[in-house]
Amino acid sequence: MVLLLLIMLTTSIVGLGVLIGAKEWELETGHIIFAGSRPAVARTSRRVIFWTRRVLPTLARYWTLRLWKVVLGFLHVWIAKGILAAERLLERTLGFIRRTTSRPIVAPGQASAFLREVAEHKKKLLKDKKIR
């Protein structure tokens, strides 16, 4: 990593030295290096700068907002699915609790002798009321 940084620094220093030397030579001799291609380079530079400063940040902002909306949409859907799953789990739990804690309607086994006598007495009273 350090070697890479040293190579980049050396290349930058050499390149800057070459540019300064070329400019000094132009000023001394009056000759312009690449005079015919400079207008095209200037136009290209202006386009690159325009795209770099205006268009790319606008596109980045647009796609970032769009991505954010998509992420929020997915998040909304998954939270809703999670809430529905929790609701189903709670309903199943409540049904299980109801089944395990409710008293059976028909008691298993025989009723006691006292309850049988009471039931027979009620039947007898109902028959007497129907006769009257």
C-alpha positions as CSV (number, residue, x, y, z in Angstrom):
1,M,0.0,0.0,0.0
2,V,2.8,2.4,0.9
3,L,4.6,1.5,-2.3
4,L,1.5,2.3,-4.3
5,L,1.1,5.7,-2.6
6,L,4.8,6.5,-3.2
7,I,4.5,5.6,-6.9
8,M,1.4,7.8,-7.2
9,L,3.2,10.7,-5.5
10,T,6.3,10.3,-7.7
11,T,4.1,10.2,-10.9
12,S,2.2,13.3,-9.8
13,I,5.4,15.3,-9.0
14,V,7.0,14.3,-12.4
15,G,3.7,15.1,-14.3
16,L,3.5,18.5,-12.6
17,G,7.1,19.2,-13.4
18,V,6.5,18.3,-17.1
19,L,3.5,20.7,-17.2
20,I,5.4,23.5,-15.6
21,G,8.4,23.0,-18.0
22,A,6.1,22.9,-21.0
23,K,4.4,26.1,-20.0
24,E,7.7,27.8,-19.4
25,W,8.9,26.7,-22.8
26,E,5.7,28.1,-24.4
27,L,6.3,31.5,-22.7
28,E,9.9,31.7,-23.7
29,T,9.5,30.6,-27.4
30,G,6.0,31.9,-28.1
31,H,4.9,28.5,-29.6
32,I,1.7,26.9,-28.3
33,I,1.8,23.2,-27.8
34,F,-1.3,21.4,-29.3
35,A,-2.8,24.7,-30.4
36,G,-5.3,23.1,-32.8
37,S,-6.7,20.6,-30.2
38,R,-7.1,23.1,-27.3
39,P,-10.6,24.3,-28.3
40,A,-11.9,20.7,-28.4
41,V,-10.2,19.9,-25.1
42,A,-11.8,23.0,-23.6
43,R,-15.3,21.9,-24.9
44,T,-14.8,18.4,-23.5
45,S,-13.6,19.8,-20.2
46,R,-16.7,22.0,-19.9
47,R,-19.0,19.1,-20.7
48,V,-17.2,16.9,-18.1
49,I,-17.4,19.6,-15.5
50,F,-21.1,20.2,-16.2
51,W,-21.9,16.6,-15.9
52,T,-19.8,16.2,-12.7
53,R,-21.2,19.3,-11.0
54,R,-24.9,19.3,-12.2
55,V,-26.2,16.2,-13.9
56,L,-24.5,13.4,-11.8
57,P,-25.5,14.8,-8.4
58,T,-29.1,15.3,-9.7
59,L,-29.2,11.7,-11.0
60,A,-27.7,10.5,-7.7
61,R,-30.3,12.4,-5.7
62,Y,-33.2,11.1,-7.9
63,W,-32.1,7.4,-7.7
64,T,-31.3,7.7,-4.0
65,L,-34.9,8.9,-3.3
66,R,-36.3,6.3,-5.6
67,L,-34.4,3.6,-3.8
68,W,-35.4,4.9,-0.4
69,K,-39.1,4.8,-1.5
70,V,-38.7,1.2,-2.7
71,V,-37.0,0.2,0.6
72,L,-39.7,1.9,2.6
73,G,-42.3,0.0,0.5
74,F,-40.7,-3.3,1.2
75,L,-40.3,-2.4,4.9
76,H,-44.0,-1.5,5.1
77,V,-45.1,-4.8,3.5
78,W,-42.8,-6.9,5.7
79,I,-44.0,-5.1,8.9
80,A,-47.6,-5.7,7.8
81,K,-46.9,-9.4,7.2
82,G,-45.2,-9.6,10.6
83,I,-48.1,-8.0,12.3
84,L,-50.5,-10.4,10.6
85,A,-48.4,-13.4,11.6
86,A,-48.3,-12.2,15.2
87,E,-52.1,-11.8,15.1
88,R,-52.5,-15.3,13.8
89,L,-50.2,-16.6,16.5
90,L,-52.1,-14.8,19.2
91,E,-55.4,-16.1,17.8
92,R,-54.1,-19.7,17.9
93,T,-52.8,-19.2,21.4
94,L,-56.1,-17.8,22.5
95,G,-58.0,-20.7,20.9
96,F,-55.6,-23.2,22.7
97,I,-56.1,-21.5,26.0
98,R,-59.9,-21.5,25.5
99,R,-59.9,-25.2,24.7
100,T,-57.7,-26.2,27.6
101,T,-59.4,-24.0,30.3
102,S,-63.1,-24.5,29.4
103,R,-65.2,-26.9,31.3
104,P,-66.6,-29.8,29.4
105,I,-70.3,-29.6,28.6
106,V,-71.0,-33.2,29.3
107,A,-69.2,-34.4,32.4
108,P,-67.5,-37.7,32.0
109,G,-68.8,-40.5,34.1
110,Q,-72.0,-40.8,36.2
111,A,-73.7,-38.0,38.1
112,S,-74.0,-38.3,41.8
113,A,-77.1,-39.8,43.4
114,F,-78.2,-36.4,44.7
115,L,-78.1,-34.9,41.2
116,R,-80.1,-37.8,39.8
117,E,-82.7,-37.3,42.5
118,V,-82.9,-33.6,41.7
119,A,-83.3,-34.3,37.9
120,E,-86.1,-36.8,38.6
121,H,-87.9,-34.4,40.9
122,K,-87.7,-31.6,38.1
123,K,-89.1,-34.0,35.5
124,K,-91.9,-34.9,37.9
125,L,-92.7,-31.2,38.5
126,L,-92.7,-30.5,34.8
127,K,-95.1,-33.4,34.1
128,D,-97.4,-32.1,36.8
129,K,-97.4,-28.6,35.3
130,K,-98.3,-30.0,31.9
131,I,-101.2,-32.0,33.3
132,R,-102.7,-28.9,34.9
